[in-house]
Amino acid sequence: MKRARGFTLMEMMVSLVVLSIVMASAIWFFRGVSKAVAGTADRMDAMQNLRYGISTLDRDLRNAGAGTTDWQPTLVYISSSSVVFNADLVSNVAGSPTAVNYNPDVNPNAVSAVTTSQKFAIPGTSIYYPDSTYRTTGGELSPAETITYWFTADSSAGVSGLYLLMRQVNNNAPDVVARNLKPVSGQPFFTWLQTDTIGNLFTVASTNLPMRHSVPIHGALGDTGVASRIDSIRAVSVSLLATNGLAGTQQITRALQTTIRIPNAGLSKQRSCGDQPLFNKTVTATFTGTDTVPVITLTWLPAVDETGGQSDVEKYLVYRRTTATSFGGALQTIPAGQTTYTYNDNTVLNDSTYYYQVTALDCTPLESTPSATGGITVPSAP
């Protein structure tokens, strides 16, 4: 009987080497697959976290102003990282005519306006709110609660530069809405949009933030000018990044930018204005252009009744005439709320003399006595 031939030592060594190569390739492959799966899961978690935070903010902010009384402001405070507003988002009473939602198990301290005895500090500020207890015309407490959203650094994350999105109702303990968030480089979390006097939207400059509804009673005599600028806010653009909570090369980010409209902001409520506004400020006209590009610049300070007095000035009207004509309709409308006012008239012509006057307009609307300039002549063209 012939003996079966076995493997030589060399054959065994070659087999082991080949097997090791195959196993190493398989391990590398499966590690890559596992890493890809984990990365996909991290991306999905980051995006879900981001979408949940934004959808919650969007749902609440779009209902800002719902169920408020005539004296209760819609927006209370806004900044580049926070917003405070009033709205009747939830009620524990079935069939509430003003509430957006019904929840019989909601915290009873989160279904109506907070009183002055329960005032709380707006996060990141020394401002306490509310400065008035808002009631309905029947004397009952307003059904609209105060909701606060803000971004704050996450000290528990273990990774620097991450933020939490927080939500608070009245003076109750805040809740975490989303975590592991970052601002987009060079952009704030919130960019606010407001309307001008003819309804056009424009971006609020960072130098004009924060804005606060500083007059306790919305629509009161003093709720005009600087104090009422927040009432012209119509939308907010939200920009942020969601991460997987890791650092360095392991960090995965997903970006989202959306604009949230605030449809109830700026709706007319009961208002009262006083007597004819007092302007009593000098308007200066100066030629600031060139012979080829003529420009006349008007400057003036806020009216007496904008910064004091009845504090009900809403805008300024600029008028212009030549020596051969009388003042007609207003040339330009300038919204109140600035520390100094400048208007550049670049429609003037060479070899012409112009006269200007400016009036202050309150919320009645009543127009003040005009403040006029002397004649200013545009030089001849070269």
VEXKOLPA-221566 format. One line per field, with one value per residue (C-alpha): residue in one letter; x negated, y negated, z negated. Coordinates in pm, 1 decimal, m for minus. Layout:
N
type <- [A; ...]
east <- [X; ...]
north <- [Y; ...]
up <- [Z; ...]
***
This chain:
382
type <- [M; K; R; A; R; G; F; T; L; M; E; M; M; V; S; L; V; V; L; S; I; V; M; A; S; A; I; W; F; F; R; G; V; S; K; A; V; A; G; T; A; D; R; M; D; A; M; Q; N; L; R; Y; G; I; S; T; L; D; R; D; L; R; N; A; G; A; G; T; T; D; W; Q; P; T; L; V; Y; I; S; S; S; S; V; V; F; N; A; D; L; V; S; N; V; A; G; S; P; T; A; V; N; Y; N; P; D; V; N; P; N; A; V; S; A; V; T; T; S; Q; K; F; A; I; P; G; T; S; I; Y; Y; P; D; S; T; Y; R; T; T; G; G; E; L; S; P; A; E; T; I; T; Y; W; F; T; A; D; S; S; A; G; V; S; G; L; Y; L; L; M; R; Q; V; N; N; N; A; P; D; V; V; A; R; N; L; K; P; V; S; G; Q; P; F; F; T; W; L; Q; T; D; T; I; G; N; L; F; T; V; A; S; T; N; L; P; M; R; H; S; V; P; I; H; G; A; L; G; D; T; G; V; A; S; R; I; D; S; I; R; A; V; S; V; S; L; L; A; T; N; G; L; A; G; T; Q; Q; I; T; R; A; L; Q; T; T; I; R; I; P; N; A; G; L; S; K; Q; R; S; C; G; D; Q; P; L; F; N; K; T; V; T; A; T; F; T; G; T; D; T; V; P; V; I; T; L; T; W; L; P; A; V; D; E; T; G; G; Q; S; D; V; E; K; Y; L; V; Y; R; R; T; T; A; T; S; F; G; G; A; L; Q; T; I; P; A; G; Q; T; T; Y; T; Y; N; D; N; T; V; L; N; D; S; T; Y; Y; Y; Q; V; T; A; L; D; C; T; P; L; E; S; T; P; S; A; T; G; G; I; T; V; P; S; A; P]
east <- [0.0; m137.5; m173.7; 14.5; m217.2; m171.9; m256.9; m609.2; m714.4; m760.7; m408.9; m268.4; m456.3; m332.6; 26.4; 2.9; m132.0; 143.5; 407.6; 270.7; 289.0; 646.7; 747.5; 579.2; 758.7; 1089.2; 1039.9; 943.9; 1249.6; 1490.5; 1337.1; 1395.0; 1754.6; 1807.4; 1656.7; 1874.3; 2185.7; 2093.7; 2026.1; 2362.2; 2534.3; 2353.1; 2459.2; 2818.7; 2814.4; 2667.8; 2925.8; 3215.8; 3094.6; 3072.3; 3410.9; 3585.1; 3439.3; 3525.6; 3875.9; 3956.0; 3832.2; 4012.3; 4344.5; 4339.9; 4205.6; 4455.6; 4729.0; 4574.0; 4846.9; 5129.5; 5378.3; 5202.4; 5398.4; 5396.0; 5140.6; 4908.7; 4621.9; 4557.8; 4177.4; 4019.1; 3645.8; 3424.7; 3050.1; 2810.2; 2854.8; 3188.9; 3554.6; 3831.3; 4194.5; 4550.7; 4802.2; 5082.6; 4922.4; 5098.6; 5393.7; 5508.1; 5867.8; 6048.8; 6197.7; 5985.5; 6063.0; 5707.8; 5469.7; 5282.1; 5273.2; 5458.6; 5275.6; 5457.9; 5129.1; 4930.5; 4765.1; 5032.9; 4763.1; 4707.2; 5055.7; 5096.5; 4902.4; 4638.1; 4701.6; 4462.9; 4427.6; 4289.2; 4059.2; 3746.0; 3413.7; 3385.9; 3092.9; 2760.2; 2891.1; 2972.7; 3322.0; 3616.4; 3950.1; 4239.7; 4260.2; 4641.1; 4905.1; 5106.0; 5480.0; 5773.7; 6041.1; 6241.2; 5961.6; 5847.9; 5482.7; 5377.6; 5374.9; 5050.2; 4737.2; 4380.9; 4148.5; 3771.0; 3527.1; 3153.1; 2820.4; 2574.3; 2230.2; 2243.9; 2001.0; 2077.6; 1995.8; 1625.5; 1562.8; 1513.0; 1728.2; 2050.4; 2384.3; 2722.9; 3054.6; 3266.8; 3639.3; 3813.0; 4179.2; 4245.0; 4020.5; 4020.1; 3704.4; 3563.0; 3545.3; 3274.8; 3419.2; 3102.8; 2734.5; 2396.9; 2467.6; 2219.8; 2255.4; 2169.0; 1832.3; 1873.7; 2250.3; 2472.2; 2731.1; 3012.5; 3022.1; 3333.2; 3536.0; 3758.2; 3969.6; 3913.2; 4189.0; 4307.5; 4300.6; 3966.1; 3767.2; 3408.4; 3152.5; 3115.8; 2756.5; 2571.0; 2505.9; 2883.0; 2904.9; 3026.0; 3375.7; 3617.8; 3981.2; 3895.6; 4239.8; 4451.8; 4781.9; 4784.1; 4949.5; 4905.1; 4796.1; 4433.1; 4441.9; 4299.7; 3961.9; 3671.1; 3897.2; 4112.3; 3842.0; 3883.5; 4244.8; 4116.6; 3948.6; 4113.0; 3880.8; 3557.2; 3292.6; 3147.1; 2799.7; 2621.6; 2424.9; 2511.1; 2226.7; 2186.3; 2034.0; 1678.6; 1369.5; 1097.7; 1105.4; 1378.7; 1621.7; 1903.6; 2106.6; 2425.6; 2536.3; 2886.6; 3015.2; 3381.4; 3598.1; 3887.2; 4168.9; 4347.8; 4688.2; 4850.7; 4576.6; 4679.1; 5052.9; 5249.7; 5364.9; 5531.2; 5320.3; 5342.5; 5137.4; 5119.3; 5113.7; 4929.5; 4566.4; 4291.4; 3991.8; 3794.6; 3463.4; 3246.8; 3214.7; 2882.5; 2837.9; 2484.8; 2353.4; 2149.9; 2120.5; 1903.8; 1962.6; 2022.5; 2209.4; 2409.1; 2548.0; 2711.4; 2704.1; 2957.8; 2884.7; 3090.2; 3133.4; 3435.7; 3746.4; 3833.8; 4129.9; 3919.9; 3670.0; 3895.8; 4228.0; 4503.9; 4247.7; 4484.8; 4284.6; 4282.4; 4119.5; 3992.3; 4105.9; 3856.7; 3986.2; 3801.4; 3873.7; 3688.3; 3710.8; 3984.6; 4211.5; 4380.9; 4348.8; 4552.3; 4575.8; 4304.8; 3983.7; 3878.8; 3997.1; 3739.2; 3835.7; 3772.7; 3539.4; 3197.6; 2963.3; 2893.1; 3058.1; 2898.6; 3066.2; 2865.9; 3054.2; 2875.1; 3147.4; 3046.0; 2930.4; 2641.4; 2704.9; 3021.2; 3112.5; 3307.5; 3496.2; 3583.4; 3806.0; 3848.8; 4148.1; 4204.3; 4504.8; 4666.6; 4895.2; 5221.5; 5083.4; 5026.4; 4747.8; 4526.8; 4444.3; 4170.7; 3805.9; 3679.8; 3337.4; 3211.4; 3151.8; 2849.8; 2718.6; 2563.3; 2245.6; 2226.0; 2118.9; 1753.7]
north <- [0.0; m337.2; m598.2; m936.6; m1228.8; m1522.8; m1894.3; m2008.4; m2277.1; m2522.6; m2457.9; m2512.3; m2840.7; m2963.4; m2866.4; m3054.1; m3363.6; m3355.8; m3298.8; m3590.7; m3818.4; m3710.7; m3756.3; m4096.6; m4208.6; m4080.5; m4253.9; m4579.4; m4550.1; m4479.5; m4757.9; m4994.8; m4877.5; m4913.0; m5263.0; m5362.5; m5229.8; m5416.0; m5732.7; m5702.2; m5653.2; m5958.0; m6165.6; m6054.0; m6124.6; m6470.8; m6550.9; m6419.4; m6620.7; m6929.3; m6879.4; m6820.6; m7137.2; m7352.0; m7206.2; m7270.8; m7629.2; m7681.2; m7547.7; m7768.3; m8086.2; m8080.8; m8096.3; m8390.0; m8638.3; m8383.5; m8449.0; m8758.1; m9048.2; m9393.6; m9513.8; m9212.8; m9233.5; m8953.3; m8974.7; m9065.2; m9033.3; m8924.9; m8886.4; m8692.5; m8384.6; m8418.8; m8509.4; m8571.9; m8592.9; m8559.1; m8307.8; m8084.8; m7764.6; m7521.2; m7503.2; m7242.4; m7346.3; m7164.0; m7388.4; m7694.1; m7956.6; m8098.3; m7806.0; m7644.6; m7303.7; m7118.2; m6907.8; m6811.5; m6702.7; m7020.6; m7204.3; m7443.4; m7709.5; m7700.1; m7777.2; m8150.1; m8473.5; m8496.1; m8772.4; m9039.3; m8847.5; m8556.2; m8757.3; m8584.8; m8691.5; m8667.8; m8425.4; m8597.6; m8936.5; m9127.7; m9205.2; m9072.1; m9000.5; m9069.2; m9433.0; m9418.2; m9157.3; m9114.0; m9059.0; m9035.1; m9304.1; m9090.8; m9107.0; m8746.9; m8658.2; m8652.3; m8296.7; m8363.8; m8233.1; m8358.0; m8126.6; m8165.8; m7996.0; m8045.6; m7888.2; m7832.1; m7672.6; m7304.7; m7269.4; m6899.4; m6804.4; m6740.2; m6907.7; m7281.6; m7495.6; m7296.0; m7450.6; m7351.6; m7484.9; m7554.6; m7617.6; m7770.0; m7850.8; m8134.2; m8097.6; m7717.3; m7508.2; m7505.0; m7197.7; m7093.1; m7085.0; m6990.8; m6945.4; m6919.5; m7233.7; m7484.8; m7823.5; m7850.6; m8022.2; m8398.0; m8387.1; m8425.4; m8166.3; m8418.5; m8684.9; m8899.3; m9054.3; m9360.4; m9580.1; m9938.8; m10198.8; m10061.8; m9695.5; m9583.6; m9328.5; m9405.2; m9251.0; m9397.4; m9507.8; m9336.9; m9681.8; m9720.5; m9403.6; m9313.5; m9459.4; m9471.7; m9569.8; m9811.2; m9972.7; m9758.7; m9822.7; m9742.1; m10022.6; m10282.6; m10638.3; m10549.8; m10239.0; m10415.4; m10503.8; m10307.6; m10125.7; m9984.4; m9876.3; m9513.8; m9530.7; m9560.5; m9217.1; m8981.6; m8679.8; m8523.6; m8331.9; m8043.4; m7911.4; m7634.3; m7313.0; m6983.8; m6750.6; m6397.8; m6536.4; m6426.7; m6637.6; m6667.3; m6436.0; m6227.0; m6517.6; m6498.0; m6811.0; m6882.1; m7236.5; m7377.7; m7724.1; m7816.6; m8125.0; m8128.7; m8375.6; m8536.0; m8609.9; m8754.9; m9012.3; m9365.8; m9302.9; m9609.7; m9627.2; m9898.6; m10213.8; m10563.8; m10869.5; m11212.8; m11564.3; m11691.2; m11577.3; m11823.2; m11820.0; m12131.3; m12019.3; m12190.8; m12028.4; m12094.4; m12069.7; m12026.5; m11969.7; m11649.7; m11539.5; m11647.9; m11850.4; m11531.3; m11340.8; m11599.0; m11499.9; m11706.3; m11554.1; m11634.4; m11567.1; m11612.5; m11478.5; m11286.8; m11492.5; m11601.7; m11361.8; m11067.2; m11052.2; m11212.2; m11386.3; m11169.1; m10936.9; m10861.3; m10962.0; m10681.5; m10836.9; m11152.4; m11300.9; m11480.4; m11748.0; m11931.1; m12225.0; m12454.9; m12832.7; m12812.6; m12564.5; m12500.0; m12188.8; m11900.9; m11546.2; m11396.6; m11309.3; m11037.8; m10866.4; m10782.7; m10539.7; m10656.0; m10477.7; m10618.3; m10828.9; m11064.5; m11092.6; m11131.4; m11150.6; m11172.2; m11330.3; m11212.4; m11326.6; m11692.9; m11870.2; m12105.1; m12482.0; m12433.8; m12562.8; m12341.1; m12399.6; m12121.4; m12069.1; m11772.7; m11686.6; m11425.9; m11193.7; m11014.4; m10709.5; m10904.0; m11008.4; m11374.8; m11574.6; m11818.7; m12174.7; m12150.1; m12229.7; m12397.1; m12455.9; m12752.1; m12726.1; m12526.3; m12551.2; m12267.0; m12379.0; m12388.5; m12082.9; m12087.2]
up <- [0.0; 112.0; m162.6; m107.1; m54.7; m303.6; m282.7; m307.5; m554.6; m271.4; m141.8; m490.5; m524.1; m186.8; m277.9; m607.3; m435.6; m174.4; m444.4; m646.3; m346.9; m274.9; m640.5; m662.5; m346.6; m480.5; m816.8; m642.0; m419.4; m704.4; m914.8; m623.4; m589.3; m964.7; m963.2; m667.3; m841.8; m1160.6; m961.7; m788.0; m1123.0; m1264.1; m965.2; m1002.8; m1377.5; m1317.3; m1051.0; m1259.4; m1557.9; m1338.0; m1174.2; m1505.4; m1657.0; m1356.2; m1314.3; m1682.0; m1659.1; m1327.7; m1459.1; m1769.0; m1611.3; m1325.7; m1590.0; m1776.2; m1864.8; m1861.3; m2140.0; m2276.6; m2417.9; m2256.4; m2513.5; m2492.1; m2239.7; m1992.9; m2002.7; m2334.9; m2269.8; m1979.9; m1936.5; m1716.4; m1936.4; m2116.5; m2077.1; m2332.0; m2220.2; m2344.7; m2208.7; m2329.7; m2205.9; m2437.4; m2673.3; m2923.0; m2862.0; m2582.3; m2316.2; m2395.7; m2129.1; m2128.1; m2190.7; m1904.1; m2075.5; m2350.2; m2608.9; m2929.7; m3090.0; m3023.5; m3312.8; m3448.9; m3484.2; m3108.0; m2976.5; m3046.6; m3078.9; m3346.9; m3603.0; m3729.1; m4054.9; m3850.7; m3623.0; m3500.8; m3351.8; m2974.9; m2918.3; m2868.1; m2984.1; m3301.1; m3166.4; m3364.6; m3199.0; m3212.4; m3314.2; m3319.3; m3401.8; m3083.3; m3116.5; m2880.3; m2861.3; m3104.9; m3363.4; m3322.9; m3284.0; m2917.7; m2778.2; m2589.3; m2757.9; m2704.4; m2506.7; m2497.1; m2259.7; m2284.0; m2193.9; m2477.1; m2492.9; m2593.0; m2883.0; m2917.0; m2558.9; m2610.6; m2274.0; m2249.2; m2022.6; m2056.3; m2153.9; m2289.1; m2162.5; m2470.6; m2510.5; m2810.7; m2877.1; m3124.4; m3428.8; m3419.0; m3393.1; m3038.8; m2815.3; m2570.5; m2219.4; m2028.9; m2107.7; m1928.3; m1724.1; m1582.8; m1413.6; m1046.4; m1015.8; m996.5; m1050.8; m1358.7; m1449.7; m1388.9; m1115.8; m1152.3; m871.2; m911.3; m685.3; m581.4; m550.3; m215.3; m316.4; m171.1; m372.0; m469.7; m704.8; m1051.6; m1102.4; m1386.2; m1535.0; m1585.6; m1793.1; m2043.1; m2006.1; m2294.6; m2337.5; m2617.9; m2658.0; m2895.5; m2717.2; m2347.0; m2151.2; m2427.4; m2350.6; m2409.4; m2190.3; m1883.8; m1739.9; m1885.3; m2130.8; m1850.8; m1605.7; m1712.0; m1588.8; m1229.8; m1241.3; m992.0; m962.7; m1081.0; m887.9; m1090.1; m1001.8; m1190.9; m1172.5; m1340.9; m1441.6; m1573.9; m1893.9; m1812.2; m1750.7; m1486.2; m1186.3; m1349.1; m1353.8; m1099.7; m1028.8; m841.5; m756.8; m738.3; m661.2; m661.7; m689.9; m934.7; m874.4; m1167.9; m1009.4; m1322.8; m1378.9; m1292.2; m1292.1; m1396.2; m1755.8; m1956.9; m1944.6; m2081.0; m1991.8; m2144.3; m2004.2; m1698.6; m1737.6; m1821.4; m1587.9; m1692.2; m1539.5; m1278.0; m937.0; m763.9; m385.7; m247.7; 102.5; 72.2; 434.2; 724.7; 1037.5; 1232.4; 959.7; 764.7; 423.0; 149.0; m199.6; m471.2; m838.2; m1153.6; m1505.6; m1642.6; m1711.4; m2063.1; m2062.2; m1944.5; m2230.1; m2492.6; m2534.1; m2390.1; m2225.5; m1940.5; m1629.9; m1373.0; m1068.4; m899.7; m570.5; m345.5; m105.5; 173.0; 401.5; 636.9; 640.4; 901.2; 728.7; 395.9; 182.0; 320.8; 191.1; m23.4; 159.3; m85.3; m404.9; m672.1; m953.7; m1308.9; m1547.1; m1457.9; m1671.3; m1379.4; m1041.7; m700.4; m362.3; m38.1; 251.5; 567.4; 807.4; 805.3; 1122.8; 1192.8; 1187.3; 977.5; 633.4; 394.1; 71.2; m173.8; m473.9; m707.3; m927.4; m1197.2; m1169.3; m1462.8; m1469.0; m1434.4; m1182.6; m1263.2; m1102.6; m1291.4; m1196.8; m931.0; m986.5; m667.6; m515.5; m321.4; 50.5; 168.6; 523.9; 717.7; 903.5; 1280.0; 1470.4; 1588.3]
***
